Amino acid sequence: MRLLVAGGDRVDAGKTTFSVGLLAHLAEVDHAPVGFKPRAGNDYWFDHDDVQAATGDGRLYGKDATRLAAASAGDVRPEAINPVHRLWRPTPGRQGLLGESDRTFLVDRVTGGGSETDLDTQFVVNGEAESDGDLPDLVKNTLPLADATRVSSIPEFNDLMADRYLPAFERVADRIRATDTAVVESYSDIALPLDDVGFDAVAVVEPTRCRVYAADRYLKACEVARGSARDGQLEERVGAVVEMLDPLARVELPALSGEAQNDPASVAEANREAYHALLDAV
C-alpha cells in the first residue's frame, strides 16, 4: 500500500505532522510503515538550528525527513528516505542561480543508494554562490565538499540533474514500490513528487482540513495539469490538480499544540477520522 500526502499550501501545510501521525496509525493496525520524502530542503538562516545539528555530523538533512525516519518501522536514516536535500540561504534583492528571487541554493545532498547500507551520498555546490562568498563557513568547514561537483550555470545543473538526481529518484521509487506500506510526503505544494510509483490513495492537507482523493483520478488530473501551459510550471501544483476533482471525503483537522505535534501517537489520535477516510479510499 502506497499513500501520498500532498500539501494545499506552499508553506506550513502540515504535511509532515499529518504523515508522522499516519505512520503511527498504520503501526497501530499491524503494518510496518516507512515514510519517504523524495525532495526536501531547509534554509541556513530560518532553520539554522536544524542545519547546525546535521552539519555537525558532516551530513545534510532536515527536520521533516528526521521526523519521518523516526516514526518509520525499523532503523531508518533520513538520507535513505530523502534522496535529495537542498540547503538555501536568503539573498535579498538578488536572483539565485536557478532563477530564485531573494534566495539561492548553496548545497545539494544527493543520495543515490536505495537502502540503509548503500547510501552513496554526493554533494553539489553552487559554484556561483561559493565565488560570491555566500557559502557560510559552517557549511564549508563541516560538510565534505572537497570532492563535490560545482555548478555555475543552468545548463551545467540540467546535465547533472540527468546524471545524478534522476537516478537517485528512480532508486527511491524502486524502494517505495518494494515497501509493503509506504507513506510518501511531497514538498511545497507540488502535487506529485515522483512518477510511476502507483499510489493507492491521496491525502491533500492544509491548515484546518484534509481532503481524500481516489489515486487513479488524482494521477489522471496530474497528467492533464502537466499538459497545460497556462502557468508555465514544470511541476504540477496541488491547486491546479484538485480543482478538477471532487474529493471522496473532507475531514476537519484539529489544531494541535507543539507538544502534541511532536508526539506521533497524539497526532494519530487527533487525526483518526482523516486516517480512516484515507484508508477507506484504498
Beta strands, then each sheet from edge to edge (+ up, - down):
strand 1: 2-7
strand 2: 34-36
strand 3: 39-43
strand 4: 84-95
strand 5: 101-111
strand 6: 121-126
strand 7: 149-151
strand 8: 182-185
strand 9: 201-206
strand 10: 209-214
strand 11: 249-252
sheet 1: 2+ 8+ 1+ 9+ 10- 11+
sheet 2: 3+ 4+ 5- 6+ 7+
end
